[in-house]
Amino acid sequence: MSLTAAFQIGRSALSASSLALQVTGNNFANAATPGYSRQLVNLAGIGDARSGSFLVGRGVGVQGINRQIDAALQARRWAGLSGEGQAGINFQVLSQLESTLNELTDNDLSSEFGRFFNAWSELSNSPGAEGARSLVVQQGRTLASSIRALRSDLSSMRSQIDRQLEASAQRADTLLSQIADLNRAILDAEGGGTGGQAGNLRDQRDQIVAELSTLMDVSIIEQPSGAVNVLVGSTPVVLGAQSRGMQLVRETVAGRIEVSVRVRADDTALSISSGSMAGLLEQRGQTIDSTIERLDRVASQLIFQINRVHSAGRGSTPLTSIRGTQAVGAADQTRALNSPANTTLAGLPFAASTGSFLVTVTNSATGQAQTVRINVDLDGINSAGQPGFGDDTSVASLAADLGGIANLSATVNPDGTLSLNAAPGHSFEFSEDSSGALALLGINTYFTGTSGRDIDVRAELSMRPELLSTGWTVNGQVSDNGAALAILGLRDSANSTLGGRSIAGAWLDTAQSIGAQASSARNRAEAATLVRQSLEAQQAAVSGVSIDEESINLMNFQRQYQGAARFISVIDQLTQELLSIV
């Protein structure tokens, strides 16, 4: 080995140990930096050179400076962040919903149902008591107000989720742009994969991917150039240095506002299965919307079933004039009540059916009464026996039938409601309605509205509680409390529309189900946090900076540098002696 070659060996050792000392110092400096991955210098001996009949090494070289990263563990951590984000949102929304329902207290909706039906129970015992009538009206208004308030709170929760989704989509779009920018910076710094790794830039990118993972589940595919492609499901959202963008889209579907997350570049809908955005989408659709639908279903059945009884009942004061509350559009007034083309009634959550009801007109002076049966044909079959609605009952035909009764007039008002008026000195009442047509059109009803959004007690009852139907007539037999008892029976009677549960029972089941979901969501959130913490601990063991280990490396590289310097000094001395001889 020549002295010149020896100099090169010493020089390589000085260069390698100096670079290793820099990397070690950088590790020390970033020991507490969030997201920093420990860097290692890969040293390798330089290929041998022949010296006479021997092969002698030519020193040491630096093959690369690489981050200590376990790609599989990192992907699991990102998945853990997504899982924790989704579980956390699920628990947050369900807990808020459980607090909003406020069940198992004296101020919950179940308690209001109880007080409402209890008021009817007291009225059935004293149907002539004015105080009992006023209490039924007041409790009905309180119940209706509670339902409307709860539905408003649920709608506010949905709006809050929409705002969170909007903010999350905007943040995700920003993060995608940052990833694309860092891809470009990494390509420039690393020269397309030939200039070593830009550790700090890659760490920044990993941090952004981690934040993105809390929002949604992403797949990261690293390219040979050092850039990464980001996919949500199978849809790319970042391709190298290009971000395809992300946005929240609102659409009105069947009268409801639906939201979806889409790629801005081509409007492709993204299937987000994890992360906080997945939790928000799930809770919006499967929890909040579902709870609103259940509340509306309970409210609509409360309205319709009580109205069916009340409309065919009788109050303490005979009816002389009444106006329905359901307005029917002009074009729909001649269409059958059950026709799909009847846009006014087809969208209601309840409907009339084939049946009949009795109308009794009484001469107030003589007491002479005339009872007429009004048939309601809603079988969807025309006179030729073919499917069709041409012969079925419409608002116009019903008004004509009612107007054909002596001393009773029926008019379809300009606003589409139906009015009935008795001739002077006469009164009328309804009984035995098996069709539900009176309740559908809001004639002599207790409630107004069609859902939890607009349920209320008919304003006329608040001003004149004597119009409250407490009694009814069945098979000619008059009962002073028959209607009140029938309404009281709705508290526990099975309702096919509500899956065989009672009106109050269906809502109690809904509240209990949400409570069980909230409890389960709490457990899943705690478990997801433990998983994420475990994965972060494992990643820290691989990628984190150990001060003790770096201190040992520092001493080793220091000794290496000192040894190389001493070696060069000796070779220099030998060279000087050789030159002095020459």
C-alpha positions as CSV (number, residue, x, y, z in Angstrom):
1,M,0.0,0.0,0.0
2,S,1.5,3.4,-1.0
3,L,1.6,6.3,1.4
4,T,-0.8,8.2,-1.0
5,A,-3.4,5.4,-0.7
6,A,-2.9,5.5,3.1
7,F,-3.7,9.3,3.0
8,Q,-6.9,8.5,1.1
9,I,-7.9,5.9,3.7
10,G,-7.4,8.5,6.5
11,R,-9.2,11.1,4.5
12,S,-12.2,8.8,4.0
13,A,-12.3,8.1,7.7
14,L,-12.2,11.8,8.6
15,S,-15.0,12.6,6.1
16,A,-17.2,9.7,7.2
17,S,-16.8,10.3,10.9
18,S,-17.4,14.0,10.4
19,L,-20.6,13.4,8.5
20,A,-21.7,10.8,11.1
21,L,-21.1,13.4,13.9
22,Q,-23.3,15.9,12.1
23,V,-26.1,13.3,11.8
24,T,-25.7,12.4,15.5
25,G,-25.8,16.1,16.4
26,N,-29.0,16.6,14.3
27,N,-30.6,13.7,16.1
28,F,-29.7,15.3,19.4
29,A,-31.1,18.6,18.3
30,N,-34.4,17.0,17.3
31,A,-34.8,14.6,20.1
32,A,-38.0,16.5,21.2
33,T,-39.2,17.5,17.8
34,P,-42.7,16.1,17.1
35,G,-42.7,13.8,14.1
36,Y,-39.0,13.7,13.7
37,S,-37.6,10.3,12.6
38,R,-34.1,9.3,13.8
39,Q,-31.5,9.3,11.0
40,L,-28.7,6.9,10.6
41,V,-25.5,7.0,8.6
42,N,-24.9,3.8,6.6
43,L,-21.1,3.2,6.5
44,A,-19.5,0.6,4.2
45,G,-16.0,-0.3,3.3
46,I,-14.7,1.0,0.0
47,G,-13.8,-1.8,-2.4
48,D,-10.3,-3.4,-2.1
49,A,-7.3,-2.4,-4.3
50,R,-4.4,-4.7,-5.2
51,S,-1.1,-4.0,-3.6
52,G,1.4,-6.5,-5.0
53,S,-0.1,-10.0,-4.4
54,F,-2.5,-8.7,-1.8
55,L,-5.9,-6.9,-1.8
56,V,-6.1,-4.0,0.6
57,G,-9.2,-1.9,1.6
58,R,-9.4,1.7,0.5
59,G,-11.1,3.1,3.5
60,V,-14.7,3.8,4.4
61,G,-17.6,5.4,2.5
62,V,-21.1,6.8,3.3
63,Q,-23.7,4.8,1.4
64,G,-26.6,7.0,2.6
65,I,-28.3,8.8,5.4
66,N,-31.7,7.2,6.0
67,R,-34.6,7.7,8.4
68,Q,-35.4,4.9,10.7
69,I,-38.9,4.1,9.5
70,D,-40.9,0.8,9.7
71,A,-43.3,1.4,6.7
72,A,-45.8,-1.3,7.8
73,L,-45.9,0.0,11.4
74,Q,-46.3,3.6,10.1
75,A,-49.3,2.5,8.0
76,R,-50.8,0.7,11.0
77,R,-50.4,3.9,13.0
78,W,-52.2,6.0,10.4
79,A,-55.0,3.4,10.4
80,G,-55.1,3.6,14.2
81,L,-55.4,7.4,13.9
82,S,-58.3,7.0,11.5
83,G,-60.0,4.5,13.8
84,E,-59.6,6.7,16.8
85,G,-61.0,9.7,14.9
86,Q,-64.1,7.9,13.9
87,A,-64.7,6.3,17.3
88,G,-64.2,9.7,19.0
89,I,-66.7,11.4,16.8
90,N,-69.2,8.6,17.2
91,F,-68.9,8.9,21.0
92,Q,-69.1,12.7,20.9
93,V,-72.2,12.8,18.8
94,L,-74.0,10.0,20.6
95,S,-73.2,11.5,23.9
96,Q,-74.6,14.9,22.8
97,L,-77.7,13.2,21.4
98,E,-78.2,11.3,24.6
99,S,-78.0,14.6,26.5
100,T,-80.4,16.2,24.1
101,L,-83.0,13.5,24.5
102,N,-82.6,13.8,28.3
103,E,-84.4,10.6,29.0
104,L,-84.8,9.1,32.4
105,T,-85.6,12.6,33.8
106,D,-88.9,14.4,34.6
107,N,-88.3,16.6,31.6
108,D,-88.0,14.0,28.8
109,L,-90.4,13.3,26.0
110,S,-91.4,10.0,27.5
111,S,-92.6,11.8,30.7
112,E,-94.5,14.3,28.5
113,F,-96.3,11.3,26.8
114,G,-97.2,10.0,30.3
115,R,-98.6,13.3,31.5
116,F,-100.5,13.8,28.2
117,F,-102.3,10.4,28.5
118,N,-102.8,10.8,32.2
119,A,-104.7,14.0,31.4
120,W,-107.0,12.0,29.1
121,S,-107.4,9.4,31.9
122,E,-108.6,12.1,34.3
123,L,-110.9,13.5,31.6
124,S,-112.4,10.1,31.0
125,N,-113.4,10.0,34.7
126,S,-114.9,13.4,34.6
127,P,-115.8,14.2,31.0
128,G,-118.0,17.2,32.0
129,A,-115.3,18.9,34.1
130,E,-114.2,22.1,32.5
131,G,-110.8,22.0,34.3
132,A,-110.1,18.5,33.0
133,R,-110.8,19.6,29.5
134,S,-108.5,22.6,29.8
135,L,-105.8,20.3,31.2
136,V,-106.0,18.0,28.2
137,V,-105.6,20.9,25.9
138,Q,-102.7,22.3,27.9
139,Q,-100.9,19.0,28.1
140,G,-101.4,18.5,24.4
141,R,-99.8,21.8,23.7
142,T,-97.0,21.1,26.1
143,L,-96.4,17.7,24.4
144,A,-96.5,19.2,20.9
145,S,-94.1,22.0,22.0
146,S,-91.7,19.4,23.4
147,I,-91.7,17.4,20.2
148,R,-91.1,20.5,18.1
149,A,-88.3,21.7,20.4
150,L,-86.7,18.3,20.3
151,R,-86.9,18.1,16.5
152,S,-85.4,21.6,16.3
153,D,-82.5,20.5,18.6
154,L,-81.9,17.5,16.4
155,S,-81.9,19.6,13.3
156,S,-79.4,22.0,14.9
157,M,-77.2,19.0,15.7
158,R,-77.4,18.0,12.0
159,S,-76.5,21.5,11.0
160,Q,-73.6,21.5,13.4
161,I,-72.3,18.2,11.9
162,D,-72.6,19.8,8.4
163,R,-70.5,22.7,9.5
164,Q,-67.9,20.2,11.0
165,L,-67.9,18.3,7.7
166,E,-67.4,21.5,5.7
167,A,-64.5,22.5,7.9
168,S,-63.0,19.0,7.7
169,A,-63.3,18.9,3.9
170,Q,-61.6,22.3,3.6
171,R,-58.8,21.1,6.0
172,A,-58.4,17.9,4.0
173,D,-58.2,19.8,0.8
174,T,-55.5,22.0,2.3
175,L,-53.5,19.0,3.5
176,L,-53.7,17.4,0.1
177,S,-52.2,20.5,-1.5
178,Q,-49.5,20.5,1.1
179,I,-48.6,16.9,0.4
180,A,-48.5,17.6,-3.3
181,D,-46.2,20.6,-2.6
182,L,-43.9,18.5,-0.4
183,N,-43.8,15.8,-3.1
184,R,-42.5,18.5,-5.5
185,A,-39.9,19.7,-3.0
186,I,-38.8,16.1,-2.3
187,L,-38.4,15.4,-6.0
188,D,-36.3,18.6,-6.4
189,A,-34.1,17.9,-3.3
190,E,-33.6,14.2,-4.0
191,G,-33.1,14.5,-7.7
192,G,-35.8,11.9,-8.5
193,G,-34.4,9.3,-6.2
194,T,-30.7,9.7,-6.9
195,G,-29.7,12.3,-4.3
196,G,-30.4,10.6,-1.0
197,Q,-33.4,11.1,1.2
198,A,-34.6,14.6,2.3
199,G,-35.3,13.5,5.8
200,N,-36.9,16.7,7.1
201,L,-39.2,17.1,4.1
202,R,-40.3,13.4,4.4
203,D,-41.0,13.9,8.1
204,Q,-43.1,16.9,7.3
205,R,-45.0,14.9,4.8
206,D,-45.6,12.0,7.2
207,Q,-46.9,14.5,9.8
208,I,-49.4,15.8,7.3
209,V,-50.5,12.3,6.3
210,A,-51.0,11.5,10.0
211,E,-53.2,14.6,10.3
212,L,-55.1,13.6,7.2
213,S,-55.5,10.1,8.6
214,T,-57.4,11.5,11.6
215,L,-60.0,12.9,9.0
216,M,-60.3,9.9,6.7
217,D,-58.7,6.6,5.9
218,V,-56.0,7.0,3.2
219,S,-53.7,4.6,1.4
220,I,-50.1,5.9,0.7
221,I,-48.2,4.5,-2.3
222,E,-44.6,5.6,-2.5
223,Q,-43.1,6.0,-5.9
224,P,-39.4,5.2,-6.8
225,S,-38.9,8.9,-7.3
226,G,-39.7,9.6,-3.6
227,A,-43.1,11.1,-4.2
228,V,-46.2,9.5,-2.8
229,N,-49.7,9.0,-4.3
230,V,-52.6,9.3,-1.8
231,L,-55.8,7.3,-2.3
232,V,-59.1,7.3,-0.5
233,G,-60.5,3.8,-1.1
234,S,-59.5,3.2,-4.7
235,T,-59.8,6.9,-5.7
236,P,-56.6,8.9,-6.1
237,V,-56.7,12.4,-4.5
238,V,-52.9,13.2,-4.8
239,L,-50.8,12.0,-7.8
240,G,-47.2,13.1,-7.3
241,A,-47.0,16.9,-7.3
242,Q,-50.7,17.3,-8.2
243,S,-53.6,17.5,-5.7
244,R,-57.0,16.6,-7.2
245,G,-58.8,18.5,-4.5
246,M,-61.6,17.7,-2.2
247,Q,-65.0,19.4,-1.4
248,L,-68.3,18.8,0.4
249,V,-71.3,18.7,-1.9
250,R,-74.9,19.3,-0.7
251,E,-77.8,18.0,-2.7
252,T,-81.6,17.9,-2.2
253,V,-82.9,14.4,-2.6
254,A,-86.6,13.7,-2.0
255,G,-86.9,16.9,0.0
256,R,-83.9,16.1,2.2
257,I,-80.5,17.6,2.1
258,E,-77.9,15.0,1.5
259,V,-74.1,15.6,1.8
260,S,-71.2,13.8,0.2
261,V,-67.4,14.3,0.0
262,R,-66.2,14.5,-3.6
263,V,-63.0,14.9,-5.6
264,R,-63.0,18.5,-6.9
265,A,-61.2,17.5,-10.1
266,D,-63.9,15.2,-11.5
267,D,-66.7,15.2,-8.9
268,T,-66.1,11.5,-8.0
269,A,-67.8,10.6,-4.7
270,L,-65.3,9.3,-2.1
271,S,-66.1,6.3,0.0
272,I,-64.7,7.3,3.4
273,S,-64.9,4.3,5.8
274,S,-62.8,5.6,8.7
275,G,-61.6,8.8,10.4
276,S,-63.6,11.7,11.9
277,M,-65.3,12.5,8.6
278,A,-66.6,9.0,8.3
279,G,-67.9,9.3,11.9
280,L,-69.6,12.6,11.0
281,L,-71.2,11.2,7.9
282,E,-72.3,8.0,9.7
283,Q,-73.8,9.9,12.7
284,R,-75.5,12.4,10.4
285,G,-77.2,9.7,8.3
286,Q,-77.6,6.7,10.6
287,T,-78.1,8.5,13.9
288,I,-79.3,12.1,13.6
289,D,-81.4,11.6,10.5
290,S,-82.7,8.3,11.8
291,T,-83.7,9.8,15.1
292,I,-85.5,12.6,13.3
293,E,-87.3,10.1,11.1
294,R,-88.3,8.1,14.2
295,L,-89.5,11.2,16.0
296,D,-91.5,12.3,12.9
297,R,-93.0,8.8,12.6
298,V,-94.1,8.8,16.2
299,A,-95.4,12.3,15.9
300,S,-97.4,11.6,12.7
301,Q,-98.9,8.5,14.3
302,L,-99.8,10.4,17.4
303,I,-101.4,13.1,15.3
304,F,-103.3,10.7,13.0
305,Q,-104.5,8.1,15.5
306,I,-105.7,10.6,18.0
307,N,-107.3,12.7,15.3
308,R,-109.1,9.5,14.0
309,V,-110.8,9.1,17.4
310,H,-111.3,12.8,18.0
311,S,-112.8,13.6,14.6
312,A,-115.5,10.9,15.1
313,G,-116.2,12.0,18.7
314,R,-118.5,14.5,20.3
315,G,-117.9,17.4,22.6
316,S,-120.1,19.0,25.2
317,T,-121.2,21.6,22.7
318,P,-122.8,20.5,19.4
319,L,-121.0,21.4,16.1
320,T,-122.7,24.0,14.0
321,S,-119.7,25.0,11.8
322,I,-116.2,23.5,11.3
323,R,-113.3,24.1,9.0
324,G,-110.7,21.4,8.1
325,T,-107.0,22.1,8.6
326,Q,-105.6,20.2,5.6
327,A,-105.4,22.4,2.5
328,V,-105.5,20.5,-0.8
329,G,-104.2,22.1,-4.0
330,A,-106.7,23.1,-6.7
331,A,-105.5,20.4,-9.1
332,D,-105.7,17.7,-6.4
333,Q,-109.2,18.5,-5.3
334,T,-110.8,16.3,-8.0
335,R,-108.1,13.6,-7.7
336,A,-108.7,10.6,-5.4
337,L,-107.4,10.9,-1.9
338,N,-105.2,7.8,-2.5
339,S,-104.0,8.7,-6.0
340,P,-100.2,8.9,-6.4
341,A,-100.9,11.9,-8.7
342,N,-102.5,13.8,-5.7
343,T,-99.3,15.6,-4.8
344,T,-100.9,17.3,-1.8
345,L,-101.8,14.1,0.0
346,A,-99.5,11.5,-1.5
347,G,-96.5,12.9,0.5
348,L,-98.3,12.7,3.9
349,P,-97.0,10.1,6.4
350,F,-100.6,8.8,6.8
351,A,-103.5,8.1,4.6
352,A,-107.2,7.3,4.5
353,S,-108.5,3.9,3.5
354,T,-111.7,2.4,2.2
355,G,-114.5,2.7,4.8
356,S,-117.3,5.0,5.9
357,F,-118.4,7.4,8.6
358,L,-121.8,8.6,9.9
359,V,-123.0,12.2,9.9
360,T,-125.9,13.0,12.2
361,V,-127.8,16.3,11.8
362,T,-130.0,17.3,14.6
363,N,-132.8,19.9,14.9
364,S,-131.8,21.8,18.0
365,A,-135.4,22.8,18.8
366,T,-137.2,19.4,18.3
367,G,-134.3,17.1,18.9
368,Q,-135.2,15.3,15.7
369,A,-132.0,13.7,14.2
370,Q,-131.1,12.3,10.7
371,T,-128.1,10.0,10.4
372,V,-126.5,9.5,7.0
373,R,-123.6,7.1,6.1
374,I,-120.9,8.6,3.9
375,N,-119.0,5.9,2.0
376,V,-115.3,6.4,1.3
377,D,-114.1,4.4,-1.7
378,L,-110.3,4.2,-1.9
379,D,-109.7,0.7,-3.3
380,G,-107.9,1.8,-6.4
381,I,-110.3,-0.1,-8.6
382,N,-112.6,1.7,-11.1
383,S,-116.1,0.7,-12.1
384,A,-114.9,-1.6,-14.8
385,G,-112.9,-3.6,-12.2
386,Q,-109.6,-2.4,-13.5
387,P,-106.8,-0.7,-11.5
388,G,-107.5,3.1,-11.5
389,F,-108.5,6.0,-9.2
390,G,-111.2,7.6,-11.4
391,D,-114.1,6.3,-9.2
392,D,-112.4,6.7,-5.8
393,T,-113.3,9.4,-3.3
394,S,-111.8,12.9,-3.8
395,V,-112.2,16.1,-1.8
396,A,-114.6,17.4,-4.3
397,S,-116.8,14.2,-4.3
398,L,-116.7,14.0,-0.5
399,A,-117.9,17.7,-0.3
400,A,-120.7,16.8,-2.7
401,D,-121.8,13.8,-0.6
402,L,-121.7,15.9,2.6
403,G,-123.5,18.8,0.9
404,G,-126.3,16.4,-0.1
405,I,-127.3,15.8,3.5
406,A,-130.4,17.9,4.4
407,N,-129.6,21.0,6.5
408,L,-125.8,20.6,6.0
409,S,-123.6,22.4,3.5
410,A,-120.1,21.5,2.5
411,T,-117.7,23.9,0.7
412,V,-114.2,23.6,-0.6
413,N,-112.6,26.9,0.4
414,P,-110.3,28.9,-1.8
415,D,-107.3,27.7,0.3
416,G,-108.3,24.1,-0.4
417,T,-109.7,23.3,3.1
418,L,-113.2,21.8,3.6
419,S,-115.8,23.6,5.5
420,L,-119.1,22.2,6.9
421,N,-122.0,24.4,8.1
422,A,-125.3,23.4,9.6
423,A,-128.5,25.2,8.7
424,P,-129.8,27.7,11.3
425,G,-131.2,25.8,14.3
426,H,-129.4,22.6,13.5
427,S,-126.1,21.0,14.6
428,F,-124.2,18.0,13.4
429,E,-121.7,15.4,14.7
430,F,-119.6,12.5,13.3
431,S,-119.3,8.9,14.4
432,E,-118.0,5.5,13.5
433,D,-115.3,6.7,11.0
434,S,-113.5,3.6,9.7
435,S,-111.9,5.4,6.8
436,G,-109.8,8.0,8.5
437,A,-110.9,10.5,5.9
438,L,-112.0,13.1,8.5
439,A,-108.7,12.9,10.3
440,L,-106.8,13.1,6.9
441,L,-108.6,16.4,6.0
442,G,-108.3,17.8,9.5
443,I,-112.1,17.9,10.3
444,N,-112.9,18.1,14.0
445,T,-109.4,17.0,14.9
446,Y,-107.3,17.5,18.1
447,F,-103.9,18.0,16.5
448,T,-102.8,19.9,13.5
449,G,-99.7,19.2,11.4
450,T,-98.2,16.1,10.0
451,S,-94.9,15.5,11.8
452,G,-92.7,16.6,14.6
453,R,-91.9,19.8,12.7
454,D,-95.3,21.3,12.9
455,I,-97.4,19.3,15.4
456,D,-99.7,21.5,17.5
457,V,-103.1,21.4,19.1
458,R,-105.9,22.9,17.0
459,A,-106.1,26.5,17.9
460,E,-109.9,26.4,18.3
461,L,-109.7,23.9,21.1
462,S,-107.5,26.3,23.1
463,M,-110.2,29.0,22.9
464,R,-113.2,26.6,23.3
465,P,-112.3,23.5,25.3
466,E,-115.9,22.5,25.2
467,L,-115.3,21.4,21.6
468,L,-113.0,18.7,22.9
469,S,-114.3,15.3,21.9
470,T,-114.8,13.2,25.0
471,G,-117.8,11.1,24.0
472,W,-119.0,9.2,20.9
473,T,-121.8,7.2,19.5
474,V,-121.4,3.6,18.5
475,N,-124.3,1.6,17.2
476,G,-126.6,4.3,18.3
477,Q,-125.4,4.1,21.9
478,V,-124.1,7.4,23.3
479,S,-121.1,7.3,25.6
480,D,-120.0,10.5,27.4
481,N,-116.4,9.3,27.8
482,G,-116.0,6.8,24.9
483,A,-113.7,9.0,22.9
484,A,-111.5,9.9,25.9
485,L,-111.2,6.2,26.8
486,A,-110.3,5.3,23.2
487,I,-107.6,7.9,23.1
488,L,-106.3,6.7,26.5
489,G,-106.1,3.2,25.0
490,L,-103.7,4.5,22.3
491,R,-101.0,4.7,25.0
492,D,-100.5,1.0,25.1
493,S,-102.1,-0.2,21.8
494,A,-99.9,-1.8,19.1
495,N,-99.3,0.3,16.0
496,S,-98.4,-1.5,12.8
497,T,-96.7,1.6,11.4
498,L,-94.4,1.6,14.4
499,G,-93.5,-2.0,14.2
500,G,-96.2,-3.2,16.5
501,R,-95.2,-0.9,19.3
502,S,-97.3,1.7,21.0
503,I,-96.8,5.4,20.3
504,A,-95.1,6.1,23.6
505,G,-93.3,2.7,23.6
506,A,-91.8,3.3,20.1
507,W,-90.2,6.5,21.3
508,L,-89.0,4.9,24.5
509,D,-87.3,2.2,22.5
510,T,-85.6,4.8,20.3
511,A,-84.3,6.6,23.4
512,Q,-83.1,3.4,25.0
513,S,-81.4,2.4,21.8
514,I,-79.5,5.6,21.6
515,G,-78.4,5.2,25.2
516,A,-77.0,1.7,24.5
517,Q,-75.2,3.0,21.4
518,A,-73.6,5.8,23.4
519,S,-72.4,3.4,26.0
520,S,-70.9,1.1,23.3
521,A,-69.4,4.1,21.5
522,R,-67.6,5.1,24.8
523,N,-66.0,1.6,25.0
524,R,-65.0,1.7,21.3
525,A,-63.4,5.2,21.7
526,E,-61.4,4.1,24.7
527,A,-60.2,1.0,22.9
528,A,-59.3,2.9,19.8
529,T,-57.2,5.3,21.9
530,L,-55.3,2.5,23.5
531,V,-54.6,1.0,20.1
532,R,-53.3,4.3,18.8
533,Q,-51.2,4.8,21.9
534,S,-49.7,1.4,21.5
535,L,-48.8,1.9,17.9
536,E,-47.3,5.3,18.6
537,A,-45.1,3.7,21.4
538,Q,-44.0,1.0,18.9
539,Q,-43.2,3.6,16.3
540,A,-41.3,5.7,18.9
541,A,-39.2,2.7,19.7
542,V,-38.2,2.4,16.0
543,S,-38.1,6.0,14.9
544,G,-37.6,8.0,18.1
545,V,-34.3,9.5,19.2
546,S,-32.7,7.7,22.2
547,I,-30.3,10.1,24.0
548,D,-28.3,7.2,25.5
549,E,-27.9,5.5,22.1
550,E,-26.9,8.7,20.4
551,S,-24.4,9.4,23.2
552,I,-22.7,6.1,22.5
553,N,-22.7,6.8,18.8
554,L,-21.2,10.2,19.5
555,M,-18.3,8.6,21.4
556,N,-17.7,6.0,18.7
557,F,-17.6,8.6,15.9
558,Q,-15.4,10.9,18.0
559,R,-12.9,8.0,18.5
560,Q,-13.1,7.2,14.8
561,Y,-12.3,10.8,13.9
562,Q,-9.5,11.0,16.5
563,G,-8.1,7.8,15.2
564,A,-8.2,8.9,11.6
565,A,-6.5,12.2,12.4
566,R,-3.8,10.3,14.3
567,F,-3.4,7.9,11.4
568,I,-3.0,10.8,8.9
569,S,-0.5,12.4,11.2
570,V,1.6,9.3,11.2
571,I,1.4,8.9,7.5
572,D,2.4,12.5,7.1
573,Q,5.5,11.9,9.3
574,L,6.5,8.9,7.3
575,T,6.1,10.9,4.1
576,Q,8.4,13.6,5.4
577,E,11.0,11.1,6.4
578,L,10.8,9.5,3.0
579,L,11.2,12.9,1.3
580,S,14.2,13.7,3.5
581,I,16.0,10.5,2.4
582,V,15.4,11.3,-1.3
